[in-house]
Amino acid sequence: MGIMIKKPADVPGSAAPAILIGLFVAFGGVLFGYDTGTIGGILAMPYWRDLFSTGYINPEDDQRDVSPSESSLIVSILSAGTFFGALAAAPMADLLGRRLGMIASTGVFTFGVILQTAATAIPLFVAGRFWAGFGVGLISAIIPLYQSETAPKWIRGAVVGCYQLAITIGLLLAAIVNNATKDHNDTGSYRIPIAVQFAWAIIVVVGMLILPETPRYFIKVGKKDKAAKALSRLRRLDVDHPALVEELAEVQANHEYEMSLGKASYLDCFKGTVGKRLATGCLLQSLQQLTGVNFIFYYGTSFFNNSGITNSFIVSIITGVINVISTLPGLYLVEKWGRRPLLLFGAVGMFVCQYIVAIAGTADPDNPSTNKVLVAFVCIYIFFFASSWGPVAWVVTGELFPLKVRAKCLSMTTASNWLLNWAIAYATPYMVNPGEGNANLGSKVFFVWGGFCLICCFFVWGLIYETKGLSLEQVDELYAKCSKAWQSKAFRPTVSYAEVQDVRRSVGGRHASLADIEADAGRKRSMAHVEGGNGYGGYDQLLQRLKASVENDWPIKFLRLYKLSFTPQNFEWEIANVSTWGEQLEKKTRADLPDDYPDLEEKLPVV
């Protein structure tokens, strides 16, 4: 296997349009990352602290500041907004579509930015944070939905992972802009970093006005002609190209099959294998937050200050650069290595780094060398997170769910991320800061994050299925056939949903399992092949020719076994391997039966 990620030779058309579109849509992650990253620096700006203070004096430097409770509210209210925004993303994406949903989400985000820019006191600033968060929540659920529904399966992980890359770029840009304006002794110190977000919003809206809707959304709403045109644009194939027609037919058949199993209500999201997948996605997104990454990007500046590290703004820029660069190998490894191994790799690495930081910071907190250890291993931790749990959490949740409930389930998994994001943002000041009523954990908080990283290891082993290289429709087959996550790597798709739906319509097998329906589809296909002019003259005639081709001393029970073992969906394979059965029956020698099925017709004697 080569080191490059290449388009399979048997895939027609071009993947470039779908990849480029997916990369552009990922730019919406800059809104997410930048808005998340600005607040940590703004909270440390001297002018902002003085302007927004309600009289609280920070005991660390005896300067006017917002109180820990006000700080918690300001930081966490964005996460509260994102939680509700993520839940609202499902009806918006299903009603307006993925493309228009992105545009509307950006409009909500822009409204929040306007309020924050205009604010000179906490109430309006908090209101702006909430509405900006609501918009970010909408965007954060719709982007991976759009990407997963348009990207080719052989590179879908890397494309969806670019969403996390965009988030890290946003975080880095926030650190750079904050560092440039932090010493302004006027409202420009915080208004400039906030207002920069208008530029990101304009780019997203203009781009989405040009880009197509996803073909799978058009299939969901019954607009097959528009789906064909959208897929044609993504694959650079004519709408009547056989490969495009086949891909679209499979998507439609899979959707019809899933709809035949039940409705697409929120209640259905919690039933059967979909419920298992939803639990997996929600736990994955929750644990991504519980690794402690946003502690560093929300409160990293203040934490490094309190740890005695001078010029903590520069440290935040360094961690931002590492975050961006470290995401790049993750985009490669998610396709070369796979989802499960990469998540395990990241969880183990984060666990080790968190405990080293916790032990060093607790054992000798006043030693200058300890500060260097803190920064060094925080940076190594960021590498492990950014190359694994950062992008892969979005990749896995983006490909877990069937089309009928994909928007609903993805919105709930994203909401889980933001719920934990909010809880951590709200609780952290009380956990790490000194003062009455606070836990004053300091560096000991890394014991907490490290413990959750250890839980991540067991979670990945037991619940994360390997979905590398599978289409979204084949992921449905994976969960229908494979009951244990650690066995998923050996899974190979065999179902054609077009044939499955044909069988369901002909026999009314509404409640049959996918395996049973697949068997019926194979039987129908094989018998049609036998009876449809292949020269055998039907099954009984074929048995006569088989009998005539073997030596007289072969036991008659061979043919009886053949008759009993014969399963038409494996017809061709079983004929090709008839010699294996002969070896199992007293190891008799064949006469004229060939090894290869293609030669069977010309080698069997005519009866």
N, C-alpha and C positions, 0 to 999 in steps of 0.2 A: 504494500500500500504506500503510495507516494505521500509526500508531506503537504502537497498542495490540495486545496479544496476545489475540485473540478466538477463541472456539470457532467452528469452521466452521458455517455456517448449515444444511448438510445432515447434520449429526451429531445424531441424536435423543438424547433423555434429558438427563441432567445430568452435568457433569464434576465438580461440587463434591465429592461424596463421595470420589472417587478422588484428587482434589487434596489434600483435607484429610487423608486417610489417609496419602498420601505425605509430606506435611509433618510429620505426627506421627512417622512412622517415622524421618524424618531426624533427629529429636531424639536418636536413638542416637549421632549424631556428636558430641554434647556429651561423652559418655563418652570417645570417642576424643580429642577436642581437649583436654579438661580434663586427662586423665591425661598426655597428651603435654606439656602446658604447665606442669604443677606442678613437674616435676623441675628445670627450669632455675632457678626461684626457690629451691627447697629447697636445692639445692647451694650457694647463696650465703648461706643463713641462718647467722648466727654460732653460734647454739646447736646447730643440727644438725651443723655442721662440727666443733665441739668434741666433741659426744657420739659421733659416728660415726668420729672420727679414730682411726687405729691407730698414731699417733705421728708422722705426716708433718707437717712444718712448711712452709706455703706461703711461698715466697720473696717473693711480691708484698707481703704484709703481715705476715710473720713470725708468723702465727697457726696454731693447730692446724687441720688440714684432712684431707680424704681425698686420697690421692695421685692423679696423673693416671690411672694404671692402674685404680684403684678407681673413679674418676669415670667412666671409659669403661665399666667393667663395669656400674655402676648404671644409667647412661643406656641403654646398648645392650641390656641383658638384656630390657627391655620389647619392643624391636624383634625380638629373637630369639623371644620368646614369640608376638608377633603373626604372625611368619612361619609358625610351625607351626600357630597358630590359624587363619590364613587357609586353609592347605591342608586342615585338618580341617573347614572350613566346608562343603565340597562334600558329603561323605557325610552330615553332619548335616542340611543343608538338603534333601537328597534323601530321607533316611530319615524325619526328623521333620516335614519341611515347613518352609516359610519362617517361618511365624509361631511355631511351637513351637521352631524353631531359634534364633530371636531370644531367646526366654525362657531357654532353656538356656544360651546364650552369656552372657547377663547374670548368670546364677548363677555361672558360672566367674569372670567379672570381679569379682563381689562377694567371692568367696573370696580373690582376690588383694589386694583393698583391706583386708580384715580382717588379713591377714598384715602388710601395710605399716603399718597403724595400730598394731599391737601391737609392732612392731620397735623395739629400742633399740641394735641393732648391725647391721653390714653383712649378715651371712649371711641373717637372716630378712627383712630389707628387700629383698634381691636376690630371694629366693624369692617374695615378694609381688609384686614388679615382674614376674617371669616369668609368674605365673598371671593377673595383671591384663592383661598383654600378650596372653596366650593368648585371654582373653575378648574383648579389643578386636579381635584378629585375626579371630575368628569373626564378631563384629558387623560389622566393616568390609567383609566379603565379602557378608554376607547382606542388609544394608540396601539397597545399590543393586540387588541381585537382586530384592528385594521391590518396590522402587519401580518399576523398569523393567517388571515384569510386571503392574503395576496401573495405571500412569499412562496417560492418553490420549495418542496419538502426537503431537498438535499442541502439547502442552505438556510432554512427557516430559522434555525437556532441562532445563527450569526446575525441575521437581519433583525430579529426581535431583540437580541441582546444589544444591538446598537442603541436601543432606547435607554438602557442603563448607561451606555457611553455618553449619550447626550445629557443625562442627568449629572454625570460626573463633570462634564464640561461646564454645565450651568453652575455647579458648586465652585469650580475653579474661577470662573468669570466673576462670581459674587465675591470671592476672596480678593481678587485683584482690584475690583472697583471699590470695595470697602477700604482696602489699604490705601487707595489713591485719594479718598475723600475723608478719611477718619479724622484728620487734623483741621478740617474746615471749621471755623468758628461761626457758622451760620447754618440755616436749614438745609443748605446744599449738601452738608455732610451726610444726611440720610435721604434727602429727596432725590439726589442724583442716582444713587444705587437703585432706589425703588423705580424711578421713572425710566431707567434703561429698559425695563421690562416691556414698555410699549413697543420697542423695536422688535423683540422676539414675537410678540403677539401679531404684529403686522406681517412678518415673514410667514408665520403659520397660516394665517387667513388667506393671504394671496396664493400661497402654494395649494391649499386645499380647494380653492376655486377652480384650479386647473386639473387637479388629479381626478381619476375615475373613482366611482363607487366600487365596493368589492363585489365580485361575481357571486359569492356565497350569500351576501345580503339580498341580491336580486333573486336568487333561487328561493330564499326564505320567504320573500313576499310575492312569489309567483310570476316574476318577470323574466322568463327564460331568454327572450330575445336580447334584452339589455344585459343579461348575465353573459351571453355569448360575446357581445360586443366588448364588454369590459375585460373578459378573459382574453379575447383576441388582442386587445391593447397591451395586456400584461405579458403575453407569450409571443407576440409578433407572429401570429399565425392567422390565416383566414378563418372566418367564422365557420366555414364548412370543412376545415381540415380534420381528417379522421382523429388525430390525437386530441384536438381541442373538443371535438364532439364527444369523444369517449370520456375525457376528464369531466366535462360538464354533466354528462349522463350519470357518472358515478357519484358526483356531488348531489345531484337531484335525487337519485335512488337512495342514497344514504339518508338524506333528509326525510324522504317519504317513509323509509323504514323506521327511523326514530320516531316520527310522528305517529306511526301506526301502533307504537308501543305505549303511547300515552300522550297527554296534553303537554303544553309547554308553559305551565304555570310555575309560580315560585315553589309551590308545594312539590311539584315533580322534580325540582332540583335536589330534593333531599331523599329521593327514592332510588333503590337499586344501585347499579354501578355508578350512576351519576352522583348519588349521594356520597359514595365513597370517594369519588374524584373531587367533589366539592370540599369534603373534609380535608383531603390531602392538600388542595390548593390553599385553603384558609390557614391551615397549620404551617404550610411552607412560607406564606407571606408574613404570618405572625412571627415565626422564628427568625425570618430575615431581619426584622426590627429588634428582636430580643438578643441578637448578637452584639448590640450596642453601637452600631455604626453611626446612628444619628446622634448619639451622645457626643461623639467627637465633632460632628459638623454643626450641631445646634449650640453646644456649650464648650466646644474645644478651646475657643479663644479665652473665655473666662477661666476654664480649668487650668490651662497652661499658665495664665497670670497668677492664679492662686498657688500654683506649684512652684513659683519662683522663677519661671522661665521668662526672660525678657524678650520683648518684641514678638509677642505671641501672634500678631497678625502675619508676620513672615512665616511662622510655623504653620499657620492655617493655609497659606499659599503653597507651602511645600507639601503638606498632606493632600491638597487639592491636585497638584501635579501628579503625585504618586497615584492617586485615585484614577485619574484619566489614563495614564500610561498602563497601569496594571489591568485595566479593563480589556485592553487589546488582546493579550494572550487568551483571555477567557472567551472572546468571540471566535477564536480559532479552535480552542480545545473543546468547546461545546459541540462542535461537529466532528472533530477527529477523535476525541476521547469519549464523549457521550455525557448525558445529563447526570446520571448516578455517580460515576467516578469523580467528576469534577466537583459535585456538591460534597462528597465525602472528603476529598482532598482539602477543600476550603474549610470545612468544619473542624477538621483535626488541626490545621494550621492556625486558625483563629483561637481555638481553645488553648494551645500552647502559648501564643503571644499574650492573650488576656491574663493568664495566670502569672507569666513573667512580670508584666507590668504591675499587677496587683501585689505580688510578693516584694518586688523591688521598691515600689512606692510606699509600702507599709513598713518594711524593715528599716529603711534609712531615708526618710523623706527629705531631710535637710542637706543631704550630701549632693554637691553639684554633679557628681558622676551619675547619681540616681536620675537626675533630670534628663541627662543624655540617654540613659537606658529607657526612660519613659517615652521620649520622642522616637527613639530608634525602633522600639517594638510596637509602638502605635503605628508607625509607618509600615512595618512588616505586616502587621495585622490588616492594614488597609489593602496591602497587596493581595493577601489571601481572600479578603471579602470581595474586592473589585474584580478579581479574576474568576470568581465562582458564584457565591450567593448573590452578588449584585445583579449580574445579567441573567443568570440561569433561573432565578425565581420567576422572572417575567416570562422567560421562554417556556418553562414548564406549564405555568398557569394559562398561557396563551394557547396551548395546544391540547389541553385536557378534555375539553367539553364538546358534546355534539352541538350541531348548528342550532337546533331548536331552542336550546337554553344557554347558548354560549355567552351572550351578552349578560344575561342575568347572573350566571355563575361567576363570570369574570368580574363583574361589578362587586359581587360579594367577597371574592378573594382579595380584590384590591381594597375594599372597605376594611377587611381584616388587617391589612398592612397599615392602613391609616389609623385604625382604632388603637393598635399597639404603639404606633408612632405618637399619637396623642397622649397615651398613658405615660410613655417614657418621657416625653417632653414636659408633661405636667409634674411628674414625680421627681425628676432628676435634681432640680434645685434643692428640694427637701432632703434628697438622699446624700448629696455631696457637700453642701454648704454648711459652714459652722453657724452657731446661733441657737437660740432657744426654740425648741420644737423641731429642729432639723437633725437628721441622722449623723451628719458630719462624717460620712464615709470616706470622702476624698478618694484616694487611689484604691481603696478597698472595694469600690463599686465595680471594679474590673473582675472581682471574684464572681459577682452576680452574672455579668455578661459571659464570662468563661464557662460557668455552669450551664448556661443555656446553649453554648456552642457544643458542649458534650452531648446534650440532649439531641442536638441537630444530627449528630453522627448516627444515633439509633433510629431517628426518624427517617433519614434517607434510606438506610438499609431496609427498613420494614415497609415503607409506603411509597417511595418514589420509583415509578416505572421508567424503563429506558425507552424513550420515544424517538431517538435519533433516526433519521432517514424514513420515518413513516409519514404518510399523508394524514391530514386531520381525520379523514374517514377511517383510515387504518388504525388510528388510535382507539376509535370506538371498538373495532374488532379485537384489539389487544386486551382491553378491559373486559370484553365479553368472554374471552377464551382463557386468559391468564389470571389465576386467582392470587398469585404471590409475586410481589414486586421483584424479589431477587431472582425469579425465573424469567423475567421479561426480556432479558438480553437475548435469549435463545428463540424468542418469538419470531415467526415469519408469517406475513399476511397471506391468506389464501382466498379470502372472500371477494367476490364481485357483487356489489350491492345491486347492480342492474339485474343480474340473474336472480338474486335473492328476492327482489321485489316482483319479478316476473312469476316466481313460484308462489309467493304470497297471494298474488292476485288470482292465480289459477286454482289454488287449493284452499284459499281462505285460511292460511295458517297464522292467524293473528297472534296466538299465544304460544306458538312453538319457539324453541330456543334458536339462537343464531346458528349453532352447529347443526341442528336438525334441518333447518331451512337450507343451509349450505349443502348438506348431503342431498336433499331433494333436488336442489339446483344442479348438482353434479350428476345425479342420476338422469335427470331430464336431458342434460347436455350429452351425456355418454350414450344414452339409448337413441337419441336423435342421430348421433354419429353412426351408431351401428346400423340403424334402420334407414338411414338417409342416403344410401347409395355408395357405401364404402367397399362393396364387393363381398361382404361376409354373408349377406342374405339373412340377417337376424341372429339372435343369440343362440337358438337351438342349432342352427346350421353351423355356427362357429364352434360349438361344442363337438359336433360330429367331425369337423375338420381337425380339431385338436386331438380327438380320440384316434383318428386315422393316422396322425403324424407320430404317435408314440409307439414304442415297441410293445409287442403283444404281452410281454410279461409284466408290464406296469400294472399295479393293482387298481382295480376298478374304484377303490375308495379314493384314489387321487382325484378322479373326476367328481366324485361326490363331494369331496372337500372343496374342490374348486367351485362347485355349484353353491355350496353353503357359504363359502367365504366371499363369493363374488359381490362386490359393492360397486355399482355402476359409476359412482363419482370418481372412483380410482381405477376405472376400467383399463385405461391405457397402461398405467403403472403395473397393474397386476398381471396383465398379459406379458409385459416385458420381463417380469420377474417370476414367471411360471417355473423357471428352472430352480429357483430357491425353494419353492414348495416341494419340488421333486426331491431335493436333497433332504428335506425334513422328513419325507416319507420313505424310509428305508434306503435313502441315498441311491435311488434307482437312476439309471443313466437315460438321458433323453435321446431320442432318435433325431428328429428333424426340427424340433422346436428351437427357434432362434433366440438370441439374447436381446436383440434390439427390436422394439416394436415396429419401426418403419419397414423392416424387412419381412415382417410377418406375412403380409399378403402374398408376396411372391414365393415364399418358401413353403407355406402350408399346401398340402395336396388338395386338389378339388375333389369333393365327394360326389 
